[in-house]
Amino acid sequence: MLRPKGATACILSLMLLSVPVGSGVSAASNLLQKGMSGENVVQLQEDLKKLGYFNDKCTGYYGDVTKQAVIKLQGNEGYIKDGIAGTQTLSLIESLLKESTSYDGILQEGSSGNDVANLQEDLEDLGYFSGEVTGYFG
């Protein structure tokens, strides 16, 4: 028995709707590069912002600012600095986000210890601290 064309199209549509779709930018996503736009670019910008590489408004457009943020990340992590967020760069971002943890304590002037030293090292890595890592917040 032959099915009408409309029934076949309906079945195919239902099959496509049953395919799970992930959210956010992941290593499985296509590469992102200058000139592109969309939700994946917004997610990339938000992720770069969380990591301290993107300080602009998350517009969803992959322009010069986003490209420079990706280049800075790639350079700091020893990757080829091409400004393209491909599989390797997206995997890197994903792993860096998993590594990052929040700090529940308060560090202020007069604090000292490993937590202060870790903060100084992190600030140094981001280019915001150029002094000696002493573990003293002074």
N, C-alpha and C positions, 0 to 999 in steps of 0.2 A: 504494500500500500504506500502510495506517495503522499508525503505531507505537503501542505501548502507552504509557500515561501515565507509567509508571515509567521507561521509556527516555528520554523527553523530559526528565524531571526530572533524570536522571543526566547527560545531555548539558549541560543548563543549569548544573548544579553544577560540572562539569568546566570549562566556559567561565569561570565566576566564579573558580575557583581559578587560572586562567591569567593573570588580571589582576595586573600587578605592584603591590605595595604598598610604599610608602616607609616609612622609619622616622624618628622624631623629628618635631619641630614644624617645619613649613615654611610659606611664604606660601600654599601651595596648601591647607593645612589649613583647616577651618572655624574661625571665631573662637572664642576662649576667653574666658570671663568668669566672674565670681563665681558660685559655686554649682556649677560644673562639676567633674568629677573624671575621672581616668584617666591613661593613659600620656602623652598629649599635654601634660597639665598638669605631670606629672613632668618631662618634657623642657623645658618652658618654665621651670620653677623651676630646673632645673640650668643652663640657659642664662643666666638672670638672675643666678644665683650666680657663674658664670664672669665676668660683666660687672661684678660688685660691687654689684648691686642687691638681692640676696636673700640673707639671712644666716640663714635658718631651715632646718629639716629639710624636705627635699623629700618631701612626703606624697602628692602627686597630687591634693590638694584645693585648688581655687581659692577661697581665702577672703580675708579682709581683708589679711593680710600679703602675699599674692601680688598683690592688686589695688594696694596701696600701692607695691609694687616696680615694677609696670608704670607707674603714674602718675608715679613719680619718673623712670623712664627716659624716658617720653614728654615730660615737662617739660624735662629736660636736653637733649633732642634737638630741641626746638621743635615737638613734635607736640601735638595736642589731648589734654589730660589727662583721658581718660574711664575709664581703668583696664581697658579691654577690649583684649585682644591679638587684633586683627583682622589683615587682610592687610598693611596698611602697617606696623604694629608688628612683626609676625612677620618681614617682609622686613628691617626695620631691625635687628632682633636678629641675623638671619642675616648681614647685611653687617658688623655690628660684630664678630661672632665671627670672620669671615674676616680682618678688619683686625688683630685682636689677635695679637700675636706674643709668644713667650717670650724672655726675656733670659737668655743663657748666662753673662754676666759676674756679678761680685759688686759691689754698691754698698754701701759702708759708710762710717762716719764718716771724713771726710778725703778721700773721693772727690770729684772735680769733673769738669765737662765737660757736653757735650750730653746724655749719658745721664741724668745727675743732674737736669738742667733738665727733661727729658721726664718723669722720674718725679715731680718736684715739680708739674708742670702736670697730670699725670694725677691725683695725689692731691688737688690743688686742685679739679679737676672733680668729683671724688667727694665733696668736702666734708671731706677729712681734712688739708688743708694750707691755712693762712691767711696764711703769711708771703710774703715777696717771692721770686719765682723767680730764684735767683742762679746755679744750676748748681753750687753748693757744698753738700756734705753735711756739715753741722756741728752 
